[in-house]
Amino acid sequence: MTTTPRWRAVAAATGLLAADGTVARTIFAEMTTLAARTGAINLGQGFPDVDGPDWVKAAAKDAIDAGRNQYAPGDGVPELRAAIADHQRRHYGLDVDPDTEVLVTTGATEALTTAVLALTGPGDEVITLEPFYDSHAAAIAMAGATHVPVPLTADLRLDAAALRAAASDRTAMILINTPHNPTGTVLTRAELEHVAAVARERDAVVVSDEVYEHLVFDDARHVPVATLPGMAGRTLTVSSSGKTFSLTGWKVGWVHGPAELVTAIRTVKQFVTYASGSPFQPAIARALADDDVPRELAASLAARRDLLCDGLRAAGFDVVVPQGTYFVVADGAPLGFDDGHDLCRRLPDLAGVVGVPVSAFCRASSPAADALASRVRFTFVKRSDVLRDAVGRLAALAELR
Ligand SMILES: Cc1ncc(COP(=O)(O)O)c(C=O)c1O
C-alpha cells in the first residue's frame, strides 16, 4: 500500500493541487508574475516598498562586523529574548520569563508551523478563522491534523456561534490571527472572550498570530488573547519583526507562552532550523526597545489606507475599511464582477493594478469561499505616490459601471 506523501496534503490544503495531480503556483506568485509581465502596480503581495530604519540596519551590519556570524543559541540570543519579554510587559502587561518562556524563530512562520507540528497530530482538530493565512493550513496538513475553518460573518467579524459549533472533543488547538490577514479585522476583547471560553471548554491550546500587532488604526486596540483571565497558561503568542519594522526579509520571529509548551516547540524547532539569523537578532533587540518606529508606521499606514479605500470606492468597489494590517478587502460585485479571481486576472488590462482574490485564503468551494467570491485583497503598504498612481488607474473602472 502506498501512502499519500505529506507534501500533497500540504498542496491540497492550500488549494494548489490540481485534479490531475499537478501543483499550481501560489496566487501571489501568479499575480506577481502578471504584474511584472503587464507593468501593472502590484498591490497583491504584502511587503513594504520602503525598508525599515537605517539605524536598525546599521545595528545588523555592526553585529556582522563584530563577528556575530556563527550559530546563535537555539533559543535566540539573550538580549533579544529579554527585549521580547520587555516588549510584552511594556505594551500588554504580560509577565514573560525570557529564559524559559520565549523562543526566537525564523519568522513567525516557523513559530506557527513548529507549534502546530509540536502540539497536534492525526486525529486532532485545529480550528482557524476563514479566510486564513495560507501557512496556517499548510502547517495543519504537515502535522496530519484536521483543519476546521470557521467562516467570518459577512461583515468580516468573528462568528461566535459558528466557533462554538465547530469545536469538539477533538479540538486540540484554536489558531487565531489578529489583526487579521486578509481582512484587516482586529478582534475585540469581547470576540476574544468567545475564543477563550471555547478553548477552556475544550481544553485546547490557543495559538495567536499577532504579526500585525502594531499596525492598528483609529480607535482600534490590539488585545493579545494571552491577556484575558486564565489564558496565559494555554496561549502561545506569535509575532515577528518583519511587519513592525518593515524588515520582512530578515525573518526574525518569536513565540512565547507557558514553559512546557515552549519546550515542546523548541524540541521541534531545533531540528528544523536549529537557530535563526545571528546578526539580525541583536539588531531586532534594539529595535524592539523603540516604540516610535511602529507608531509612526501605523500613522502613515492609516493615511495610506484612507487613500486606497477612497480610490477603491470611487472606482466602484464596496470596501470594508480595515482597522489593522496593511490590507483592504474590496468587493467587485458592484462593478459586475462576481468572481474575484477572474477580476484579478483582468485587472492589469482593465486598470493596470494587481490584487489577490480573497477566495485564495479559503478552502476551495467552501461556504466562505462562495460568500467572499467577489472580494479582492489589495495592500496599501506601498509609497503614497505609488498608491496615488494606482488610484488614478483604478478610476478607469468607474467607466465600466
Ligand atoms: C498573518 C501572517 N502570519 C505570519 C506571516 C509571516 O510572518 P514572517 O515573515 O515573520 O514569517 C504573515 C506574512 O505575511 C502573515 O500575514
The ligand as an SDF file (V2000), in Angstrom:
LIG
                    3D

 16 16  0  0  0  0  0  0  0  0999 V2000
   -0.9050   36.5030    9.2790 C   0  0  0  0  0  0  0  0  0  0  0  0
    0.5370   36.2980    8.9890 C   0  0  0  0  0  0  0  0  0  0  0  0
    1.2630   35.4900    9.7730 N   0  0  0  0  0  0  0  0  0  0  0  0
    2.5650   35.2720    9.5450 C   0  0  0  0  0  0  0  0  0  0  0  0
    3.2110   35.8640    8.4790 C   0  0  0  0  0  0  0  0  0  0  0  0
    4.6420   35.5420    8.2110 C   0  0  0  0  0  0  0  0  0  0  0  0
    5.5000   36.2060    9.0800 O   0  0  0  0  0  0  0  0  0  0  0  0
    7.0660   36.0140    8.9360 P   0  0  0  0  0  0  0  0  0  0  0  0
    7.5060   36.6730    7.6690 O   0  0  0  0  0  0  0  0  0  0  0  0
    7.6290   36.6510   10.1520 O   0  0  0  0  0  0  0  0  0  0  0  0
    7.3370   34.5490    8.8880 O   0  0  0  0  0  0  0  0  0  0  0  0
    2.4970   36.7120    7.6240 C   0  0  0  0  0  0  0  0  0  0  0  0
    3.1580   37.3330    6.4640 C   0  0  0  0  0  0  0  0  0  0  0  0
    2.5340   37.8120    5.5380 O   0  0  0  0  0  0  0  0  0  0  0  0
    1.1190   36.9300    7.8910 C   0  0  0  0  0  0  0  0  0  0  0  0
    0.3870   37.7300    7.1000 O   0  0  0  0  0  0  0  0  0  0  0  0
  1  2  1  0
  2  3  1  0
  2 15  2  0
  3  4  2  0
  4  5  1  0
  5  6  1  0
  5 12  2  0
  6  7  1  0
  7  8  1  0
  8  9  2  0
  8 10  1  0
  8 11  1  0
 12 13  1  0
 12 15  1  0
 13 14  2  0
 15 16  1  0
M  END
$$$$
